[in-house]
Amino acid sequence: MSASDDIKGKVEEAAGKVLGKKDLEAKGKLDQIKSNIEDGVEKAKDTVGDAVNDVLDKVKDKTEPKD
């Protein structure tokens, strides 16, 4: 969804500039910011998830009986 928000925002921003409509230009910029925030949140979730999985793997390795 955020990729479409980014593209939509760029189109709206450009249209706002061409048509001299500051409100449309601002809406386009807002859509792009929204897209960037969503992308950042997804990357953060992935990073945290990977870190948690690494910790769980290490705990599992320490607690499993060795053969």
C-alpha positions in Angstrom: 0.0 0.0 0.0 2.7 2.5 0.8 4.2 2.2 -2.8 0.9 3.3 -4.2 0.6 6.1 -1.6 4.0 7.3 -2.7 3.2 7.3 -6.4 -0.2 8.8 -5.8 1.5 11.5 -3.7 4.0 12.3 -6.3 1.2 12.7 -9.0 -0.9 14.8 -6.7 2.1 17.0 -5.8 3.0 17.5 -9.4 -0.6 18.2 -10.4 -0.9 20.7 -7.6 2.2 22.5 -8.7 1.1 22.6 -12.3 -2.4 23.7 -11.5 -1.3 26.2 -8.8 -3.4 24.3 -6.2 -1.5 24.4 -2.9 -3.9 22.1 -1.2 -3.5 19.3 -3.8 0.3 19.8 -3.6 0.2 19.5 0.2 -2.0 16.4 0.1 0.5 14.8 -2.3 3.4 15.6 0.0 1.4 14.2 2.9 0.8 10.9 1.0 4.5 10.6 0.4 5.3 11.2 4.0 2.7 8.6 5.0 4.4 6.1 2.6 7.8 6.8 4.1 6.5 6.3 7.6 4.8 3.0 6.7 8.0 1.8 5.1 10.0 2.7 8.2 7.6 0.9 10.5 7.7 -2.2 8.4 11.6 -2.2 8.4 11.6 -1.7 12.1 9.2 -4.6 12.6 11.4 -6.8 10.5 14.5 -5.8 12.4 13.0 -6.4 15.8 11.5 -9.7 14.6 14.9 -10.9 13.4 16.6 -9.8 16.6 14.0 -11.7 18.7 14.4 -14.8 16.6 18.2 -14.6 17.0 17.8 -14.4 20.8 15.3 -17.3 20.9 17.7 -19.4 18.8 20.5 -18.7 21.2 18.4 -19.6 24.2 17.2 -22.8 22.5 20.8 -23.8 21.8 21.8 -23.2 25.4 18.8 -25.1 26.9 18.6 -28.1 24.6 20.4 -31.2 25.9 23.5 -32.1 24.0 23.8 -35.5 22.4 
